[in-house]
Amino acid sequence: MKTFQIVCTVFLLLLGCSQLSAEQSRELVSALKQGGYIVVFRHGATDESQKDIYPFNFDDMKAQRQLSDKGRETARQIGASLKKLDIPVGAVYTSRLNRAVETGKLISGQDGKPVDALTDSSAGSASGMANPSGGNAKAGVALRELVNAAPQAGTNNLLVTHKTNIADAFGKDASDVQEGEAFVYKSNGSGPSTFVARIKAADWAAQAN
């Protein structure tokens, strides 16, 4: 575990990027099996013909952009990969929008807890979603607080949110996050969690095969 943390830190400092090599990916999977991480997902792929209507009515599915069939299948594949890799899932928190709620359930196999802190910080703005500014400080703090909350021993917490919230929390450089992509953080107990890596949706299956 200590070796993985050192290697990963040096890799990030030297290369200035977040993608791991094949060996480092295997080490990360081994670390995740022990628990103590927070995995922040952007929700899965959506049906672009649908639009969000603001103010949000979270019970009205017709007033929200939903997961596409591809988004659902990708979330299921991630969930199957986590199970095959024996990565333990603890608490699951999601945005209140159904595409995040559904992503969380398909990945984890359990009902997550919808919270305001993860709900679209652009308030349904198409332009805000297309070009996140990372300027909503309140939303950024709310997401980072969840990232810094230590998981129960031996488990990993999953958070499912939106591109805008991720940019608010981790900076504009994070605004290129893809649907289904994850940011992985190592819990440090009472202190801020440490960024470890970004994982594309397809990379989970690659590690499980």
NUTIZA-541269 format. One record per residue (C-alpha): residue in one letter; x, y, z; residue number from 1. Coordinates in nm, 4 decimals. Last residue first. Layout:
REM NUTIZA-541269
<rec r="A" X="X" Y="Y" Z="Z" k="NUM"/>
...
END
This chain:
REM NUTIZA-541269
<rec r="N" X="-1.0957" Y="-0.9084" Z="-1.7389" k="209"/>
<rec r="A" X="-1.1720" Y="-0.7026" Z="-1.4260" k="208"/>
<rec r="Q" X="-0.9012" Y="-0.4441" Z="-1.4943" k="207"/>
<rec r="A" X="-1.0298" Y="-0.3761" Z="-1.8464" k="206"/>
<rec r="A" X="-1.3855" Y="-0.3651" Z="-1.7120" k="205"/>
<rec r="W" X="-1.2917" Y="-0.0831" Z="-1.4741" k="204"/>
<rec r="D" X="-1.0999" Y="0.0984" Z="-1.7491" k="203"/>
<rec r="A" X="-1.4098" Y="0.1384" Z="-1.9687" k="202"/>
<rec r="A" X="-1.5594" Y="0.4121" Z="-1.7494" k="201"/>
<rec r="K" X="-1.2386" Y="0.6153" Z="-1.7511" k="200"/>
<rec r="I" X="-1.0457" Y="0.6334" Z="-1.4242" k="199"/>
<rec r="R" X="-0.8907" Y="0.9531" Z="-1.2895" k="198"/>
<rec r="A" X="-0.6242" Y="0.9099" Z="-1.0267" k="197"/>
<rec r="V" X="-0.4986" Y="0.9509" Z="-0.6692" k="196"/>
<rec r="F" X="-0.6167" Y="1.2794" Z="-0.5197" k="195"/>
<rec r="T" X="-0.5530" Y="1.2965" Z="-0.1455" k="194"/>
<rec r="S" X="-0.8358" Y="1.3412" Z="0.1041" k="193"/>
<rec r="P" X="-0.8281" Y="1.6452" Z="0.3316" k="192"/>
<rec r="G" X="-0.7616" Y="1.5716" Z="0.6991" k="191"/>
<rec r="S" X="-0.9586" Y="1.3820" Z="0.9665" k="190"/>
<rec r="G" X="-0.8950" Y="1.0387" Z="0.8188" k="189"/>
<rec r="N" X="-0.6658" Y="1.0739" Z="0.5207" k="188"/>
<rec r="S" X="-0.9031" Y="0.9242" Z="0.2666" k="187"/>
<rec r="K" X="-0.7518" Y="0.8426" Z="-0.0719" k="186"/>
<rec r="Y" X="-0.9309" Y="1.0045" Z="-0.3648" k="185"/>
<rec r="V" X="-1.0387" Y="0.8573" Z="-0.6990" k="184"/>
<rec r="F" X="-1.1945" Y="1.0680" Z="-0.9757" k="183"/>
<rec r="A" X="-1.4347" Y="0.8710" Z="-1.1935" k="182"/>
<rec r="E" X="-1.5530" Y="0.8799" Z="-1.5550" k="181"/>
<rec r="G" X="-1.9093" Y="0.7710" Z="-1.6356" k="180"/>
<rec r="E" X="-1.9771" Y="1.0741" Z="-1.8548" k="179"/>
<rec r="Q" X="-1.6436" Y="1.2377" Z="-1.9306" k="178"/>
<rec r="V" X="-1.4553" Y="1.4843" Z="-1.7128" k="177"/>
<rec r="D" X="-1.3256" Y="1.7740" Z="-1.9251" k="176"/>
<rec r="S" X="-1.4247" Y="2.0176" Z="-1.6489" k="175"/>
<rec r="A" X="-1.1439" Y="1.8880" Z="-1.4247" k="174"/>
<rec r="D" X="-0.9023" Y="2.1550" Z="-1.5479" k="173"/>
<rec r="K" X="-1.1614" Y="2.4098" Z="-1.4301" k="172"/>
<rec r="G" X="-1.0878" Y="2.3249" Z="-1.0702" k="171"/>
<rec r="F" X="-1.1478" Y="2.0354" Z="-0.8307" k="170"/>
<rec r="A" X="-1.4676" Y="2.1271" Z="-0.6475" k="169"/>
<rec r="D" X="-1.6387" Y="2.3626" Z="-0.8908" k="168"/>
<rec r="A" X="-1.5221" Y="2.1565" Z="-1.1905" k="167"/>
<rec r="I" X="-1.6661" Y="1.8410" Z="-1.0319" k="166"/>
<rec r="N" X="-1.9903" Y="2.0239" Z="-0.9554" k="165"/>
<rec r="T" X="-2.0239" Y="2.1370" Z="-1.3174" k="164"/>
<rec r="K" X="-1.9535" Y="1.7908" Z="-1.4573" k="163"/>
<rec r="H" X="-2.2261" Y="1.6338" Z="-1.2468" k="162"/>
<rec r="T" X="-2.2549" Y="1.4055" Z="-0.9420" k="161"/>
<rec r="V" X="-2.2287" Y="1.0477" Z="-0.8228" k="160"/>
<rec r="L" X="-2.0339" Y="0.9848" Z="-0.5005" k="159"/>
<rec r="L" X="-1.9150" Y="0.6384" Z="-0.3988" k="158"/>
<rec r="N" X="-1.7605" Y="0.5655" Z="-0.0584" k="157"/>
<rec r="N" X="-1.5059" Y="0.2865" Z="-0.0267" k="156"/>
<rec r="T" X="-1.5154" Y="0.0161" Z="0.2399" k="155"/>
<rec r="G" X="-1.2856" Y="-0.1602" Z="0.4873" k="154"/>
<rec r="A" X="-1.3367" Y="0.0881" Z="0.7685" k="153"/>
<rec r="Q" X="-1.6362" Y="0.3152" Z="0.7119" k="152"/>
<rec r="P" X="-1.5477" Y="0.5880" Z="0.4671" k="151"/>
<rec r="A" X="-1.3715" Y="0.9074" Z="0.5835" k="150"/>
<rec r="A" X="-1.5400" Y="1.2355" Z="0.4879" k="149"/>
<rec r="N" X="-1.2970" Y="1.4446" Z="0.2802" k="148"/>
<rec r="V" X="-1.4752" Y="1.3719" Z="-0.0479" k="147"/>
<rec r="L" X="-1.8067" Y="1.4711" Z="0.1103" k="146"/>
<rec r="E" X="-1.6573" Y="1.8008" Z="0.2275" k="145"/>
<rec r="R" X="-1.5033" Y="1.8498" Z="-0.1173" k="144"/>
<rec r="L" X="-1.8493" Y="1.8325" Z="-0.2748" k="143"/>
<rec r="A" X="-1.9942" Y="2.1000" Z="-0.0462" k="142"/>
<rec r="V" X="-1.6886" Y="2.3248" Z="-0.0861" k="141"/>
<rec r="G" X="-1.7196" Y="2.3167" Z="-0.4631" k="140"/>
<rec r="A" X="-2.0907" Y="2.3902" Z="-0.4539" k="139"/>
<rec r="K" X="-2.0281" Y="2.6971" Z="-0.2377" k="138"/>
<rec r="A" X="-1.7409" Y="2.8139" Z="-0.4575" k="137"/>
<rec r="N" X="-1.9435" Y="2.8084" Z="-0.7786" k="136"/>
<rec r="G" X="-1.6725" Y="2.9286" Z="-1.0185" k="135"/>
<rec r="G" X="-1.5609" Y="2.6065" Z="-1.1822" k="134"/>
<rec r="S" X="-1.6420" Y="2.7736" Z="-1.5133" k="133"/>
<rec r="P" X="-1.8219" Y="2.4761" Z="-1.6632" k="132"/>
<rec r="N" X="-1.8546" Y="2.5077" Z="-2.0415" k="131"/>
<rec r="A" X="-2.1214" Y="2.2727" Z="-2.1774" k="130"/>
<rec r="M" X="-2.2969" Y="2.2324" Z="-1.8432" k="129"/>
<rec r="G" X="-2.3108" Y="2.6059" Z="-1.7841" k="128"/>
<rec r="S" X="-2.4340" Y="2.6626" Z="-2.1381" k="127"/>
<rec r="A" X="-2.7129" Y="2.4065" Z="-2.0932" k="126"/>
<rec r="S" X="-2.8136" Y="2.5575" Z="-1.7581" k="125"/>
<rec r="G" X="-2.9931" Y="2.3007" Z="-1.5440" k="124"/>
<rec r="A" X="-2.9142" Y="2.4674" Z="-1.2137" k="123"/>
<rec r="S" X="-2.5418" Y="2.4921" Z="-1.2985" k="122"/>
<rec r="S" X="-2.4596" Y="2.3353" Z="-0.9596" k="121"/>
<rec r="D" X="-2.6219" Y="2.0070" Z="-1.0630" k="120"/>
<rec r="T" X="-2.7004" Y="1.8202" Z="-0.7389" k="119"/>
<rec r="L" X="-2.4069" Y="1.6747" Z="-0.5423" k="118"/>
<rec r="A" X="-2.4336" Y="1.8906" Z="-0.2285" k="117"/>
<rec r="D" X="-2.8143" Y="1.8763" Z="-0.2443" k="116"/>
<rec r="V" X="-2.8104" Y="1.5096" Z="-0.1447" k="115"/>
<rec r="P" X="-2.9587" Y="1.1871" Z="-0.2830" k="114"/>
<rec r="K" X="-2.8678" Y="0.8878" Z="-0.0627" k="113"/>
<rec r="G" X="-2.7889" Y="0.5808" Z="-0.2681" k="112"/>
<rec r="D" X="-3.0101" Y="0.2787" Z="-0.3167" k="111"/>
<rec r="Q" X="-2.8003" Y="-0.0316" Z="-0.3658" k="110"/>
<rec r="G" X="-2.6478" Y="-0.2349" Z="-0.6466" k="109"/>
<rec r="S" X="-2.3428" Y="-0.0094" Z="-0.6446" k="108"/>
<rec r="I" X="-2.3004" Y="0.0780" Z="-1.0105" k="107"/>
<rec r="L" X="-2.6647" Y="0.0503" Z="-1.1175" k="106"/>
<rec r="K" X="-2.7839" Y="0.2328" Z="-0.8051" k="105"/>
<rec r="G" X="-2.5382" Y="0.5184" Z="-0.8415" k="104"/>
<rec r="T" X="-2.6118" Y="0.5645" Z="-1.2105" k="103"/>
<rec r="E" X="-2.9867" Y="0.5680" Z="-1.1399" k="102"/>
<rec r="V" X="-2.9554" Y="0.8403" Z="-0.8758" k="101"/>
<rec r="A" X="-2.7224" Y="1.0367" Z="-1.1033" k="100"/>
<rec r="R" X="-2.9593" Y="1.0261" Z="-1.4014" k="99"/>
<rec r="N" X="-3.2491" Y="1.0855" Z="-1.1603" k="98"/>
<rec r="L" X="-3.1379" Y="1.4276" Z="-1.0429" k="97"/>
<rec r="R" X="-3.1013" Y="1.4452" Z="-0.6646" k="96"/>
<rec r="S" X="-2.7243" Y="1.4112" Z="-0.6940" k="95"/>
<rec r="T" X="-2.5857" Y="1.0969" Z="-0.5414" k="94"/>
<rec r="Y" X="-2.4335" Y="0.9546" Z="-0.2248" k="93"/>
<rec r="V" X="-2.3351" Y="0.5899" Z="-0.1782" k="92"/>
<rec r="A" X="-2.1930" Y="0.4700" Z="0.1537" k="91"/>
<rec r="G" X="-1.9805" Y="0.1544" Z="0.1554" k="90"/>
<rec r="V" X="-1.8700" Y="-0.0316" Z="-0.1541" k="89"/>
<rec r="P" X="-1.6132" Y="-0.3086" Z="-0.1290" k="88"/>
<rec r="I" X="-1.3918" Y="-0.3733" Z="-0.4340" k="87"/>
<rec r="D" X="-1.3955" Y="-0.7503" Z="-0.4911" k="86"/>
<rec r="L" X="-1.2672" Y="-0.7118" Z="-0.8508" k="85"/>
<rec r="K" X="-1.5682" Y="-0.9046" Z="-0.9835" k="84"/>
<rec r="K" X="-1.8041" Y="-0.6820" Z="-0.7838" k="83"/>
<rec r="L" X="-1.6371" Y="-0.3625" Z="-0.9003" k="82"/>
<rec r="S" X="-1.6455" Y="-0.4942" Z="-1.2568" k="81"/>
<rec r="A" X="-2.0162" Y="-0.5785" Z="-1.2388" k="80"/>
<rec r="G" X="-2.0879" Y="-0.2279" Z="-1.1119" k="79"/>
<rec r="I" X="-1.8833" Y="-0.0696" Z="-1.3890" k="78"/>
<rec r="Q" X="-2.0647" Y="-0.2854" Z="-1.6443" k="77"/>
<rec r="R" X="-2.4035" Y="-0.1873" Z="-1.5026" k="76"/>
<rec r="A" X="-2.3080" Y="0.1802" Z="-1.5253" k="75"/>
<rec r="T" X="-2.2000" Y="0.1320" Z="-1.8873" k="74"/>
<rec r="E" X="-2.5284" Y="-0.0412" Z="-1.9709" k="73"/>
<rec r="R" X="-2.7314" Y="0.2390" Z="-1.8167" k="72"/>
<rec r="G" X="-2.5385" Y="0.5087" Z="-2.0003" k="71"/>
<rec r="K" X="-2.5680" Y="0.3234" Z="-2.3312" k="70"/>
<rec r="D" X="-2.9445" Y="0.2907" Z="-2.2855" k="69"/>
<rec r="S" X="-2.9516" Y="0.6658" Z="-2.2303" k="68"/>
<rec r="L" X="-2.9614" Y="0.8108" Z="-1.8823" k="67"/>
<rec r="Q" X="-3.2240" Y="1.0777" Z="-1.8304" k="66"/>
<rec r="R" X="-3.2373" Y="1.4533" Z="-1.8892" k="65"/>
<rec r="Q" X="-3.4974" Y="1.5883" Z="-1.6500" k="64"/>
<rec r="A" X="-3.8474" Y="1.7374" Z="-1.6766" k="63"/>
<rec r="K" X="-4.0022" Y="1.4148" Z="-1.8065" k="62"/>
<rec r="M" X="-3.8827" Y="1.2312" Z="-1.4944" k="61"/>
<rec r="D" X="-4.0932" Y="1.4533" Z="-1.2706" k="60"/>
<rec r="D" X="-4.0165" Y="1.3617" Z="-0.9087" k="59"/>
<rec r="F" X="-3.7078" Y="1.5835" Z="-0.8901" k="58"/>
<rec r="N" X="-3.8995" Y="1.8905" Z="-0.9967" k="57"/>
<rec r="F" X="-3.6095" Y="2.1206" Z="-1.0718" k="56"/>
<rec r="P" X="-3.6625" Y="2.4930" Z="-1.1087" k="55"/>
<rec r="Y" X="-3.5460" Y="2.4476" Z="-1.3850" k="54"/>
<rec r="I" X="-3.6365" Y="2.2107" Z="-1.6688" k="53"/>
<rec r="D" X="-3.3587" Y="1.9760" Z="-1.7733" k="52"/>
<rec r="K" X="-3.3509" Y="1.8812" Z="-2.1389" k="51"/>
<rec r="Q" X="-3.4026" Y="1.5591" Z="-2.3322" k="50"/>
<rec r="S" X="-3.2754" Y="1.4967" Z="-2.6861" k="49"/>
<rec r="E" X="-2.9267" Y="1.4518" Z="-2.5377" k="48"/>
<rec r="D" X="-3.0236" Y="1.1180" Z="-2.3820" k="47"/>
<rec r="T" X="-2.7541" Y="1.0666" Z="-2.1212" k="46"/>
<rec r="A" X="-2.4218" Y="0.8898" Z="-2.0709" k="45"/>
<rec r="G" X="-2.3448" Y="0.7956" Z="-1.7103" k="44"/>
<rec r="H" X="-2.3234" Y="1.0210" Z="-1.4069" k="43"/>
<rec r="R" X="-1.9864" Y="1.1766" Z="-1.3178" k="42"/>
<rec r="F" X="-1.8305" Y="0.9541" Z="-1.0604" k="41"/>
<rec r="V" X="-1.6405" Y="1.0464" Z="-0.7445" k="40"/>
<rec r="V" X="-1.4695" Y="0.7494" Z="-0.5795" k="39"/>
<rec r="I" X="-1.3725" Y="0.7972" Z="-0.2158" k="38"/>
<rec r="Y" X="-1.1113" Y="0.5579" Z="-0.0785" k="37"/>
<rec r="G" X="-1.0460" Y="0.3824" Z="0.2526" k="36"/>
<rec r="G" X="-1.1151" Y="0.0276" Z="0.1424" k="35"/>
<rec r="Q" X="-0.8733" Y="-0.2662" Z="0.1288" k="34"/>
<rec r="K" X="-0.9940" Y="-0.3764" Z="-0.2159" k="33"/>
<rec r="L" X="-0.9322" Y="-0.0207" Z="-0.3349" k="32"/>
<rec r="A" X="-0.5598" Y="-0.0669" Z="-0.2701" k="31"/>
<rec r="S" X="-0.5406" Y="-0.3797" Z="-0.4849" k="30"/>
<rec r="V" X="-0.7319" Y="-0.1982" Z="-0.7604" k="29"/>
<rec r="L" X="-0.4852" Y="0.0911" Z="-0.7330" k="28"/>
<rec r="E" X="-0.1909" Y="-0.1465" Z="-0.7631" k="27"/>
<rec r="R" X="-0.3408" Y="-0.2958" Z="-1.0798" k="26"/>
<rec r="S" X="-0.3890" Y="0.0532" Z="-1.2220" k="25"/>
<rec r="Q" X="-0.0289" Y="0.1373" Z="-1.1298" k="24"/>
<rec r="E" X="0.0928" Y="-0.1589" Z="-1.3308" k="23"/>
<rec r="A" X="-0.1199" Y="-0.0676" Z="-1.6328" k="22"/>
<rec r="S" X="0.0000" Y="0.2923" Z="-1.6159" k="21"/>
<rec r="L" X="-0.2142" Y="0.5519" Z="-1.4444" k="20"/>
<rec r="Q" X="-0.3801" Y="0.8607" Z="-1.5902" k="19"/>
<rec r="S" X="-0.3735" Y="1.1708" Z="-1.3705" k="18"/>
<rec r="C" X="-0.1227" Y="1.3986" Z="-1.5348" k="17"/>
<rec r="G" X="0.1593" Y="1.6286" Z="-1.4297" k="16"/>
<rec r="L" X="0.4216" Y="1.3823" Z="-1.5465" k="15"/>
<rec r="L" X="0.6735" Y="1.4153" Z="-1.2660" k="14"/>
<rec r="L" X="0.4398" Y="1.5073" Z="-0.9825" k="13"/>
<rec r="L" X="0.1717" Y="1.2573" Z="-1.0826" k="12"/>
<rec r="F" X="0.4141" Y="0.9701" Z="-1.1167" k="11"/>
<rec r="V" X="0.5887" Y="1.0559" Z="-0.7901" k="10"/>
<rec r="T" X="0.2562" Y="1.0502" Z="-0.6060" k="9"/>
<rec r="C" X="0.1496" Y="0.7219" Z="-0.7672" k="8"/>
<rec r="V" X="0.4763" Y="0.5486" Z="-0.6864" k="7"/>
<rec r="I" X="0.4712" Y="0.6667" Z="-0.3251" k="6"/>
<rec r="Q" X="0.1085" Y="0.5689" Z="-0.2693" k="5"/>
<rec r="F" X="0.1550" Y="0.2298" Z="-0.4327" k="4"/>
<rec r="T" X="0.4645" Y="0.1535" Z="-0.2254" k="3"/>
<rec r="K" X="0.2778" Y="0.2410" Z="0.0948" k="2"/>
<rec r="M" X="0.0000" Y="0.0000" Z="0.0000" k="1"/>
END
